[in-house]
Amino acid sequence: METVYSYSFLILLLPALSFIVLALAGMKMSHKTAGLIGTTSLGLVTVFSYWTAFTYFTAPRLADGTLATIVPYNFTWLPLGNLHFDMGILLDPISVMMLIVISTVSLMVHIYSFGYMHGEKGFQRYYAFLSLFTMSMLGLVVATNIFQMYTFWELVGVSSYLRIGFYYPLKPAIAASKKAFIVTRFADMFFLIGILLFGYYTDSFSFSFAGDIQMGVGTTPFIEGNAAKAMAAGAFILPTALVLMFIGGAGKSAMFPLHIWLPDAMEGPTPVSALIHAATMVVAGVFQIARMFPLWIEYAQPQLSIVVWVGVFTAFYAAAVACAQSDIKRVLAFSTISQIAFMMVALGVSLPGEHAVLDNHAQLGFMAGMFHLFTHAMFKACLFLGAGCIIHAVHSNEMSMMGGLRKYMPITHITFLISCLAIAGIPPFSGFFSKDEILTACMHYSPICGWIMTGVAAMTAFYMFRLYYGIFWGTENKEAHEHHTPHEAPWTMTFPLIFLSAVTCLCGFLPFGHLVSASGQAYDIHLDWSVAATSIVIAVASICLATYIYKGESQPIADRLYKTFPKLHRAAYKRFYQDEIWQYVTHRIIFRCVSKPIAWFDRHVVDGTFNFLAWGANEAGESIRPWQSGDVRQYAVWFLTGTVALTLILLSI
Amino acid sequence: MVPVEYYFVLSALLFFIGVFGFITRRNLIAMLISVELVLNAVDINFAAFNRLLYPGSMEGMFMTLFAIGVCAAECAVAIAIIINVYRNFKSDTVDSIKNMKW
């Protein structure tokens, strides 16, 4: 059976090769060659990924109705006694789905970048980093064990750092890249601690539990041998480890309060924002939770509520901030944070029912989270790429420079509108289906959670349409546009938009429950029409409100609102002073009270000891140095004296 | 027949003259000559002791001849070095090459 997927190593190898070629020889190539190499390898990866998905999902199911978890490759990379670090490829429904998401979005970004990055300095470097990123992300999702996942997780972090700092002569880009790297590294520290705890107590890093979700049964097939360890692991270690891993995931997926890096990450080129900071990398945290999900269910059900409430709060916070931002990429960044929080919540609310088995409602959360990941990747990539076209046309990120662009950019306008409708949750676009499942699952979990999330969904619709009207309708900045007439982007940039919006229109009708579900068994999605109807009504109402406020040439209501609540608007615009709080905490508290004493100790005590040793050795050397005078006769005298002395001593004995 | 002690006295005198010359002279050639004196003192010792202690065997004599050969070779090398020192430092005194120390 494994031989069917023997080509799967190419999915990782091709982007790795293209990265090496482009990084080493890229500067000698023309822009076109470099771009073609990257795009061709990615095209092949996409073909292989689709073929893998097709083979995988059409393969006959196992006796219990689940799709088999397949490991085509796995070899021991680093044996360490009982433990061993492996590298390999693992195919199960979620990893195959992620292959599709990553390769599709990445391919679209590759094509798009031909137009967007045309003639830019560092074009080859850009494509090299795209390949590196794609390789690391693919490696992350097909990891056979948590250590491989961590390795690629860090690679993803590095490539994100490289991408954000792509325009390295610009100060904000450098600051943003450092911020992203440090914040995610800080979170990854917890992830690593979690991994080590997990590895130590279970004697395994492997994802051997993947696809083996027997909820409530309480089997621990992977804890063998040491009974004391197994007891400790089951009792409190595994929940702790899982929560620590969740902190790592929260860093990568920009959950509050570790979200601060994501808005700044918009300093990178826009296609990269689409690829990394909207569609693929930031869902790594969600993917991690999904991957560890069998363990969460078996050992850490109470702790799942942490995931839920962090998600709920983040979703609300990010949506509130997004309502007040004026930089279009910032709006999209906060909407990303909010939507990822939706996925987190969906995973968190996926609990087994009363009979300790996965009933439909419990399945729903997991399935909906994954489904939303899939649909969100498509329409958010489309939105970001659309934003890229707009920025390309007006040379600014600020909404004040836009307005009335629908006349100039019809294709961008239509695709952007489709994606906005999708994210707002209007049928028949894909976002409706996935978001509605999430809301249903939340309602079932707790009505409070459900209603908050419904409110956030309404806010989503509102700020997305505020953005839409601000860009394409509203007050046109005629002065700027006369100076430089906006124009539609070239086909390399519009084609990905059209493709992604087409996917957005259609993929809502995928029988997703048959492909990915918590227990692995096929599961039919039943729309809960009472929840669906509520969310549609609320979304439509929010859109109407946004239309009413922002569509016109002048916006009296918006202005009046600003004047009535200046403080609120200012706070939301400043992201509720989160950055300032972090600044305060890091600079005033951590740096001053912790780092400074440590630095003092290091400089004076540790350095002092070693400086003293070095000084002593130096002094000793200096003091015996004159003995070697270079005067041969002096040596002879010493030699003679020594010989005579030795002779006398020997004679006297 | 000359008593064997005379040889030892000559050898000791030569040895210490050589050592004294090596220590007090600055000229490289003079120092080389002093070293030769020391070596010759040792040669005399070898020959004399051989005669005194083992009159029937010849190992001491052979050693002396061998030492003379080595001495000649050493002399050639030393003079080559001295010539090079002279070329580089324009001087044949031992103080001139002090800066080759550490």
Contacts between the chains, C-beta under 8 A, distances in Angstrom:
chain1	res1	chain2	res2	distance
A	625	B	102	6.8
A	628	B	101	5.5
A	628	B	102	5.8
A	629	B	98	7.2
A	629	B	101	6.5
A	630	B	97	7.2
A	630	B	98	4.0
A	630	B	99	6.9
A	630	B	100	6.1
A	630	B	101	3.2
A	630	B	102	7.9
A	631	B	94	7.4
A	631	B	95	7.1
A	631	B	98	6.2
A	632	B	31	7.5
A	632	B	94	5.2
A	633	B	22	7.1
A	633	B	23	5.2
A	633	B	24	7.5
A	633	B	25	7.9
A	633	B	26	7.6
A	633	B	31	7.9
A	633	B	94	6.4
A	636	B	19	7.6
A	636	B	22	5.4
A	636	B	23	5.3
A	637	B	23	5.6
A	640	B	19	6.1
A	640	B	23	7.3
